[in-house]
Amino acid sequence: MPTEKKLFIATSSFGKDKPELLSVLKKKKIKFSLNKLKRKLKSKELVFYAKNYTHIIAGTETYDKNTLTKLKNLKIIYRLGVGTDNIDLQHTLKNKVRVFKSQVTLEKSVGELTLGLIFNLLRKISQHDQNLKSGIWKKEMGNLLFGKTIGIIGYGKIGKHLSKLLKNFGVKILFSDVKKIKNKIPLKKLLKNSDIISIHTNYKKNNHHLLNKNYLKLLKKTSYIINTSRPELIDYDFLYILLKNKKIKGAALDVFYNEPYNGKFCNLKNVILTPHIGSYASEIRNEMETEEVNFIIKN
């Protein structure tokens, strides 16, 4: 007899905007359970909640060898997102656990978030909002986007879409990528010459701290840096030192080593923090979740 299909949904807000997807699973008589903690699960928590399940809809929680070994009934991991660097693919292949990822891509949602963060940094929108709500009427001088040089690290779907969004704002765009792409420039040159740097490259072990201490030192004092990709790509400890000592003008961070995040960046006024919302556009999220429900039903 085939193994009974049991689905654990590890992502923290699945079906929130489209609850009818959960009704579809019920109608198809698929037994499923949601993430009760409503946040990114730690490995011990993931094992506790998912140990008897055959299918998992995964977020950014870690599926390393130690965790996967304890999920003895697991047959399929479906990653709600585009990256699989949180999954030990060698172990899953060896143990015949099939891994899939969303075919819906995130260039529109991440690109628009990045554009919003750029304007927020330049015009100090969040800072003005917080001041007014605290009873402070204080005008902080901002800067134009027009005339700035934007450095995009990683020129895949997201990087190219961001470039497309920016092209009518009167900016100069530089880009760097590990792939052979026409007109790309070396990373050092990009960092030295950009007013705003935005990171959109995949994380792999060989590019851990791609922007390490020596590379971060190349940033101009008037520059901003935005990370909506992976925290591992930047030496956050040294970035904090640069921001605290005003060696660069500001940063916007959407991704963190420990989530939910409540660390030292929260104490800096020249940093905008968002809680990993790159894919959190209703239209994109609903499309991804619908795709995954249909996949689970068929597999």
N, C-alpha and C positions, 0 to 999 in steps of 0.2 A: 504493500500500500504506500502511496506517496505521502510524504511528510506534510502534516497540517501546516498551512501558511499562517504565520503569526507575525504581525508588523509592529515594530516599535518606531515611533516618530520622535527622533532625538532633537530636531530643531525646536526652538523655544516658542514659536508663534504660528505653527502650521495651522492653516484653516481659519485664522483670526479674521481675515478680510473676506474669506469665501467659505463659510462653514458648511455649505452644501457639499463640499468635497468629502467631508467626513460622513455625511449621509450616504454618499455614493459607496463608500467602503462598507458601511453597514448593510446596504441593500445587496451588495455582492457577497455578504456574509464573510468578510475578512475580519478576523479578530485583530484589533489594534489597540495600542496604548499610547497616550501622549506624554510628553515631558512635563511632569507635574511641578518641577522646580522652576519652569519658565525662564531658564537661563542656560548658558553653556555648561554642559555637564563635565565634571571631572571624571577621570578614568574609573575610579572606584564606584562612582555614582552610575556611570554608564553600564558597568558590569552588573551592578545591583538591579537596575531596571530592565536591562535588555538580555540577561543571561539565557532566557528560555525562548528567545525570538529567532525566527528564521530570516526575516527581512528587516532592514533598518533604513529609514530615510535619515540621512546624516547631515549634520551641519559642519561646524568647524572643530568639534570635539576630537580628541586624539584617538586614533585607532592604531596604536603601536602593537608590536608583537605580544607584549605582556597582556594587553587588553584583549586582543583578538583570540589569544589562546584560551581565555576564560569564557568567550562567547561560543561555546561548543556547538550550538545548533544553527549558527549563522550560515546562510547560503548566499544572500545578496545584500550588498551595500549600495544604496542609491544616493549619491552626493547631491544635495540641493545646493548647487553652485558650480563653479567652473574649475576650481582647484582640487587636487587630490593629494596635496603634500602632507595632509594630516593623516593619511592612510598608508600603512606599510604594505605596498603593492606586491613586494616579493613574498611576503608571508601569505597574503590572500591568494596569490597565484599558486603557491605551493600547496595550500590547503583547500583549493578549489572553491574559494569564496569569490563570487563574481562581483566586480565593481563597475558601476556605471555612474555617469554624471549628467547633469542637465545639458540638454542641447540648446535650451534657451540661453542666450548670452546676455551679459550685463553691461555692454558698452553704453547703452542709453542711460541707465540708472546711475552707474558710477561716473560717467562723463558729466552728467548734469549736476550731480552732487559736488564733483570737483569744481565745476564752474561756479556753483553757489559759494563754495568755500573760498575761492579766489576773491570774489566780490566782497565777501564778509571780512576777509583779512585786510583788503585794501581800504575799504570804507568804514571798518570798525563797527559794523552793524550790531553785532552781539554786545559789544562794549557799550554802545549808546543805549541799547535796549535795557541793559542791566542798570545803567546809571539812572535813566528816567524812572524805572520801577523802584529805585531806591530813593527817589525824590531829588535826584541830582540833575540839573539842567546844565550840561557841559558839552560844548562842541569840540570834538577831537578832529584834528585835521587828517584827512585821508589822502589817498593817491588814486590817480587814474589807472585803468588797465591799458588804455591807449598808449602806444609807444613802448610798452614793456617787452622784454624778451622772456619767453616761456620755454623752459627746458623740460621735455617729456622723456622720462627714463622708462623704456619699454614701449615699443611702437607696434603692438598688436592691435586687436580690435578696439580695446578701450582707448589706448593712446591715439590711434588714428581718429576715433570719433571725437575725442576731446579736441584734437587739432582742427577738425571740421567745425566744431562749435565755436572755436576761438577765432577763426580766420577773418570774420567780419568786424573784429574789435580793434583792428589796427595794431596787431602785435607781430613780433617776429618769433617764429617757432623753431627751436632746435630740438633734435631728438637723438637718442642713443639707444642702441639695441645690440644684443649678442649676435643676432642674425645678420646676414649680409643684406642690407637694405640701402638703396641708393640715397645719397645725401646725408647719411647718418654721420655723427661726429663722435670723437672719443669722449668718454664720460668726464674726464678731467676738464676738458675744454667746455663742456656743457655746464658744469658746476661753476666754473670761473666766470662765465659770461651770462648766466641767467639771472633774471630778477625774481622769477617764481619757478620752483622746481616741483614737478608732480611725478609720483612714482606709480608705474602701472606694469611692472614686470612680475612674472611668476617667481615664487620662491623655490629654490632648490638648495641642497646642502652646500653646493659649491659657490653659491652667492650669498651665504650667510654674512650679515653685516656688509652688504655691497657698498653701502655708505658708511665706512668705518671712520675712525677718528681722523686719519690723514685726509680722506676725501671730504669730510665735513668741514675741515679747516679751509678748504678752497672756496667756500661760500662767501659771497659779498656781505658786508655788514648790513646792507639794505635789502637783503634777499629774504624770501619766504619759502618754506618747504611744506609740501602737502603729501601725506601718505594715506591712501585708501586701499593699499594693496596688502602687504603683510608686515607685521612689526619686526620680523627677523631681518628685514632688508636694511634696517638702520640701527646704528649703535645709539639706542635711546638714552643711555646714560650720558654720553658725550653731547648728544643733541640738547639734553636738559641743561647742561653746563653752558652751552652756547646761548641758549635762550635766556637763562637766568642772568647771565652777564651781558646780555644784549649785544652779543657778537654777531647775531643775525636779527632780523626785524621781527619775525614771527613764524608760527607753524600752525597747521591744521592736521589733526590726527584722528583717524577713524578706526584704527586697529591697534590692539595692545596685546602684550604677552599674557597678561592675566585679565580675563573678562568675566564678570563686570569689573571695570577699572575704577580704582579710587586712589591713584598714586600721586607722585610729586608734581606731575604736570598740572594737576588741578589747582596748584597754588600760583601758577603763572598767568599774568594778565595778557601776555602776548601769544597765547596759545588758544586755539579753538578745538574743543574735543567733542566728538560725536560717537555714539555707542554702536559702532560697526553697522552702519545703515546703508552701505554701498548698494545692496540689492533691495533695500526697503522702499521700493516704489510699487504701489499697489498693482499696477498693470503688469509689471515684470514678475512680481512675486506670484500673482494669481496664475500667470501663464506657466511658470515653473512648477507650481504645486499641482496644477491640472495635468501637466505632462507626467509627473511622477505617480500620481494616483492611477492614471491609465496604464502606466508601465507595471505597477505592482499588481494590478488586476490581471494582466496578461502573463505575468511571470511568477 
